[in-house]
Amino acid sequence: MDNSGKVLVEKLTKSKIFKDYEVAFRGATGLPFTLTPPETWGLPLQGDRNESSFCAMMGSSSKSCAACLEMQSRLSNEADGDPVTVKCFAGMCDTAVPVRLGERLVGFLRTGQVFTEAPSEEDFDRTAKQLIKWGVEMDLKKLHDSYFASKVLTADQYQSMVRLLKVFADHLSMVSNQVLVREENTENPMISRAKDFIEKNQGDDLTLASVARAVNTSTFYFCKMFKKATGLTFTEYLGRVRVEKAKSYLLNPHLRVSEVAFEVGFQSLSQFNRVFKRITGFSPTEYRDRLSRNQPLVAARR
């Protein structure tokens, strides 16, 4: 897995907007909640403070855990465009909601471990028989208690919750570029100085070497540390800073797109169009048109 994907997700989960939403979501639903990179292997909700006790028991056995892992793999494979909900062998739902940064899939908002109708004794017997068939050894009394202690929402309630997650995923997609270029890195002052220098000089013909000199370090060391801290190469980061600046200029209908491109530091209109669309999902012209018509600024999957 590309380590930069993990870094991007880590930065997003540390952002104020994500933390505020997480607190609200957990408080309203009592369900587990996380944001994971696209190619996460494992049980993303395992160990969550809202984890279902039944799911925690399943995760403790390698045989039942394998079934859970297969379900999580299905979620990651199927949820590339729209939210996807699947049911596990025990009848509980898990959901993955894609978060995109322009044309790039950043990760998935994940929640679940919930029934969409109250489980019955018959349901439990069927689940227990399946576990016995797999050779799973568990205390049936504890298993029974944890199974019926699991969260239950109606199907309509659960779908409403998924729609709220989709709204947040779209919002997170819109602000994620701002988060990535504006989050302060308190662990490494050199990176903070570099970000400040780039922000103040983004309209100039900046190079990796010129920024490295500005923070008094070698090009090789700066390149290595900058990618480690931000999850982005210098070129990727500079492009994102320039696109954020371009968004504000595009609010002015009297400025031509070509004027905006050169004002923020791009050397050609074609380069500006290409980078802007990769980051936002729209061309600069499309972005400006949607702003003028108050349309959503989240690109549909193509």
C-alpha positions as CSV (number, residue, x, y, z in Angstrom):
1,M,0.0,0.0,0.0
2,D,1.2,3.5,-0.8
3,N,2.2,5.0,2.5
4,S,1.2,8.5,1.3
5,G,-2.5,7.3,1.5
6,K,-2.1,6.5,5.2
7,V,-0.6,9.9,5.8
8,L,-3.4,11.6,4.1
9,V,-6.0,9.7,6.1
10,E,-4.1,10.4,9.3
11,K,-4.1,14.2,8.6
12,L,-7.8,14.2,7.8
13,T,-8.7,12.3,10.9
14,K,-6.8,14.8,13.0
15,S,-8.6,17.7,11.5
16,K,-11.2,19.7,13.5
17,I,-14.0,19.1,11.1
18,F,-13.5,15.3,11.3
19,K,-13.2,15.3,15.0
20,D,-16.4,17.4,15.4
21,Y,-18.4,15.1,13.1
22,E,-17.0,12.0,14.8
23,V,-18.2,13.3,18.3
24,A,-21.6,14.1,16.9
25,F,-22.0,10.8,15.0
26,R,-21.0,8.7,17.9
27,G,-23.2,10.6,20.3
28,A,-26.2,10.4,18.1
29,T,-25.9,6.7,17.0
30,G,-23.7,5.0,19.6
31,L,-22.1,3.1,16.7
32,P,-18.4,2.7,15.9
33,F,-16.9,5.1,13.3
34,T,-13.6,5.5,11.5
35,L,-11.9,6.7,8.3
36,T,-9.6,4.2,6.6
37,P,-7.3,4.2,3.5
38,P,-8.8,2.4,0.5
39,E,-6.6,-0.7,0.8
40,T,-7.0,-1.4,4.5
41,W,-6.5,-5.1,5.5
42,G,-8.0,-6.1,8.8
43,L,-11.1,-5.3,10.8
44,P,-11.3,-1.4,10.7
45,L,-13.8,-1.3,13.6
46,Q,-12.0,-3.7,15.8
47,G,-11.0,-2.1,19.1
48,D,-13.3,0.9,18.6
49,R,-14.8,2.1,21.8
50,N,-18.3,1.6,20.4
51,E,-17.5,-1.9,19.0
52,S,-20.2,-4.4,19.4
53,S,-19.4,-7.0,22.1
54,F,-20.6,-9.7,19.7
55,C,-18.2,-8.5,16.9
56,A,-15.4,-8.3,19.4
57,M,-15.9,-12.0,20.2
58,M,-16.0,-12.8,16.5
59,G,-12.7,-11.0,16.0
60,S,-11.0,-13.0,18.8
61,S,-11.4,-16.2,16.8
62,S,-9.3,-16.7,13.7
63,K,-12.1,-18.8,12.1
64,S,-15.0,-16.4,12.6
65,C,-12.6,-13.5,12.0
66,A,-11.9,-14.8,8.5
67,A,-15.6,-14.4,7.6
68,C,-15.5,-10.8,8.9
69,L,-12.4,-10.1,6.9
70,E,-14.1,-11.4,3.7
71,M,-17.0,-9.0,4.4
72,Q,-14.7,-6.0,4.8
73,S,-12.9,-6.9,1.6
74,R,-16.3,-6.9,-0.2
75,L,-17.0,-3.5,1.2
76,S,-13.7,-2.0,-0.1
77,N,-14.1,-3.6,-3.5
78,E,-17.7,-2.6,-4.1
79,A,-17.8,0.9,-2.5
80,D,-15.7,2.7,-5.1
81,G,-18.5,5.1,-6.1
82,D,-21.5,5.0,-3.8
83,P,-22.0,3.9,-0.2
84,V,-22.2,0.1,0.1
85,T,-23.8,-1.9,2.9
86,V,-23.4,-5.6,3.4
87,K,-24.6,-8.1,5.9
88,C,-22.4,-10.6,7.7
89,F,-23.2,-14.2,8.4
90,A,-24.8,-13.2,11.7
91,G,-27.2,-10.7,10.0
92,M,-25.5,-7.5,11.1
93,C,-24.8,-4.6,8.7
94,D,-21.6,-2.8,7.9
95,T,-21.2,0.2,5.6
96,A,-18.4,1.9,3.7
97,V,-18.8,5.4,2.3
98,P,-16.1,6.6,-0.2
99,V,-14.3,9.8,0.4
100,R,-12.7,11.3,-2.7
101,L,-10.2,14.1,-3.2
102,G,-10.9,15.3,-6.7
103,E,-10.4,12.2,-8.9
104,R,-8.5,10.3,-6.2
105,L,-10.2,7.8,-3.8
106,V,-8.8,8.9,-0.4
107,G,-10.5,6.3,1.8
108,F,-13.8,5.1,3.3
109,L,-15.9,6.2,6.2
110,R,-16.9,3.0,8.0
111,T,-19.6,2.1,10.5
112,G,-22.0,-0.7,11.3
113,Q,-22.2,-3.7,13.5
114,V,-25.9,-3.2,13.7
115,F,-29.1,-5.1,13.1
116,T,-31.8,-3.6,10.9
117,E,-34.4,-5.7,12.5
118,A,-34.6,-7.2,16.0
119,P,-32.8,-10.6,16.0
120,S,-34.8,-13.7,17.1
121,E,-33.8,-16.9,18.9
122,E,-34.0,-18.6,15.6
123,D,-31.5,-16.2,14.1
124,F,-29.1,-16.8,17.0
125,D,-29.4,-20.6,16.7
126,R,-28.6,-20.3,13.0
127,T,-25.6,-18.2,13.8
128,A,-24.4,-20.5,16.6
129,K,-24.7,-23.5,14.3
130,Q,-22.5,-21.8,11.7
131,L,-19.9,-21.0,14.2
132,I,-19.9,-24.7,15.4
133,K,-19.6,-25.8,11.8
134,W,-16.5,-23.6,11.5
135,G,-15.1,-25.2,14.6
136,V,-15.3,-22.0,16.7
137,E,-15.2,-22.7,20.4
138,M,-17.0,-20.0,22.5
139,D,-19.1,-19.7,25.6
140,L,-22.6,-19.9,24.2
141,K,-24.1,-18.0,27.2
142,K,-21.8,-15.0,26.6
143,L,-22.3,-15.3,22.9
144,H,-26.1,-15.3,23.3
145,D,-25.9,-12.3,25.6
146,S,-23.6,-10.3,23.3
147,Y,-25.7,-11.2,20.3
148,F,-28.9,-9.8,21.7
149,A,-27.1,-6.8,23.2
150,S,-26.2,-5.6,19.7
151,K,-27.5,-2.3,18.4
152,V,-30.8,-2.4,16.4
153,L,-32.0,0.3,14.1
154,T,-34.9,0.1,11.6
155,A,-34.0,-0.2,8.0
156,D,-35.2,3.4,7.4
157,Q,-33.2,4.7,10.3
158,Y,-30.1,3.0,9.1
159,Q,-30.5,4.3,5.6
160,S,-31.0,7.8,6.9
161,M,-27.8,7.4,8.9
162,V,-25.9,6.3,5.7
163,R,-27.3,9.3,3.9
164,L,-25.8,11.5,6.6
165,L,-22.5,9.8,6.2
166,K,-22.6,10.5,2.5
167,V,-23.3,14.2,3.2
168,F,-20.3,14.3,5.5
169,A,-18.1,12.4,3.0
170,D,-19.0,14.9,0.3
171,H,-18.2,17.8,2.7
172,L,-14.9,16.2,3.7
173,S,-14.1,15.8,0.0
174,M,-14.7,19.5,-0.5
175,V,-12.5,20.6,2.4
176,S,-9.8,17.9,2.3
177,N,-7.5,19.8,0.1
178,Q,-7.7,22.8,2.4
179,V,-6.9,20.4,5.4
180,L,-3.9,19.0,3.6
181,V,-2.3,22.3,2.7
182,R,-3.2,24.2,5.8
183,E,-2.8,21.8,8.7
184,E,0.1,22.8,10.9
185,N,2.8,20.3,11.5
186,T,3.8,20.8,15.1
187,E,6.4,18.0,15.2
188,N,8.8,19.5,12.6
189,P,9.4,23.3,12.5
190,M,11.3,22.9,9.2
191,I,8.2,21.6,7.5
192,S,6.1,24.5,9.0
193,R,8.6,27.0,7.7
194,A,8.6,25.4,4.3
195,K,4.8,25.5,4.1
196,D,4.9,29.2,5.1
197,F,7.5,29.9,2.5
198,I,5.5,28.1,-0.2
199,E,2.3,29.9,0.8
200,K,3.9,33.3,0.5
201,N,5.7,32.6,-2.7
202,Q,3.3,30.2,-4.5
203,G,2.9,32.7,-7.4
204,D,6.6,32.5,-8.2
205,D,8.5,29.9,-10.2
206,L,9.2,27.8,-7.1
207,T,11.5,24.8,-7.2
208,L,12.3,22.1,-4.7
209,A,15.9,23.4,-4.4
210,S,14.8,27.0,-3.7
211,V,12.4,25.9,-0.9
212,A,15.1,23.6,0.6
213,R,17.5,26.6,0.6
214,A,14.9,28.8,2.3
215,V,14.7,26.3,5.2
216,N,18.5,25.8,5.3
217,T,18.6,22.1,4.4
218,S,19.7,19.9,1.5
219,T,17.4,19.1,-1.3
220,F,17.6,15.4,-0.7
221,Y,16.8,15.7,3.0
222,F,14.0,18.2,2.5
223,C,12.4,16.0,-0.2
224,K,12.4,13.0,2.1
225,M,11.1,14.8,5.2
226,F,8.5,16.7,3.3
227,K,6.9,13.6,1.8
228,K,7.1,11.8,5.2
229,A,5.3,14.7,7.0
230,T,2.7,15.6,4.4
231,G,2.1,12.4,2.4
232,L,2.7,14.5,-0.7
233,T,5.7,15.2,-2.9
234,F,6.8,18.9,-3.1
235,T,5.2,19.2,-6.6
236,E,1.9,17.7,-5.5
237,Y,1.8,20.0,-2.4
238,L,2.6,23.1,-4.5
239,G,-0.1,22.2,-6.9
240,R,-2.6,21.9,-4.1
241,V,-1.6,25.3,-2.6
242,R,-2.0,27.0,-6.0
243,V,-5.4,25.4,-6.6
244,E,-6.7,26.6,-3.3
245,K,-5.5,30.1,-4.2
246,A,-7.1,29.8,-7.7
247,K,-10.4,28.9,-6.1
248,S,-10.6,32.4,-4.5
249,Y,-9.6,34.1,-7.8
250,L,-12.3,32.2,-9.7
251,L,-14.9,33.9,-7.5
252,N,-14.1,37.0,-9.5
253,P,-16.1,36.7,-12.8
254,H,-14.0,39.5,-14.4
255,L,-10.8,37.4,-14.3
256,R,-10.2,35.1,-17.2
257,V,-9.2,31.5,-16.4
258,S,-5.9,32.0,-18.1
259,E,-5.2,35.1,-15.9
260,V,-6.0,33.0,-12.8
261,A,-3.6,30.3,-13.9
262,F,-0.7,32.6,-14.3
263,E,-1.5,34.6,-11.2
264,V,-1.2,31.6,-9.0
265,G,2.0,30.3,-10.5
266,F,1.2,27.8,-13.3
267,Q,3.3,28.1,-16.3
268,S,0.6,27.1,-18.8
269,L,-3.2,27.0,-19.0
270,S,-3.1,23.3,-19.9
271,Q,-1.1,22.5,-16.8
272,F,-3.5,24.5,-14.7
273,N,-6.5,22.8,-16.2
274,R,-5.0,19.3,-15.7
275,V,-3.9,19.9,-12.0
276,F,-7.1,21.7,-11.1
277,K,-9.3,18.9,-12.4
278,R,-7.2,16.2,-10.8
279,I,-7.5,17.8,-7.4
280,T,-11.1,19.1,-7.5
281,G,-12.7,16.8,-10.0
282,F,-13.7,19.8,-12.1
283,S,-12.1,21.9,-14.7
284,P,-11.7,25.6,-13.6
285,T,-14.5,26.6,-15.9
286,E,-16.8,23.9,-14.5
287,Y,-15.9,24.9,-11.0
288,R,-16.7,28.6,-11.6
289,D,-20.0,27.7,-13.4
290,R,-21.1,25.6,-10.4
291,L,-20.2,28.4,-8.0
292,S,-22.3,30.8,-10.0
293,R,-25.3,28.4,-10.0
294,N,-24.9,27.3,-6.4
295,Q,-24.4,23.7,-7.5
296,P,-22.6,21.1,-5.3
297,L,-18.8,21.2,-5.6
298,V,-18.4,17.4,-5.3
299,A,-17.6,15.6,-8.5
300,A,-19.7,12.6,-9.4
301,R,-17.7,9.4,-10.1
302,R,-16.9,9.1,-13.8
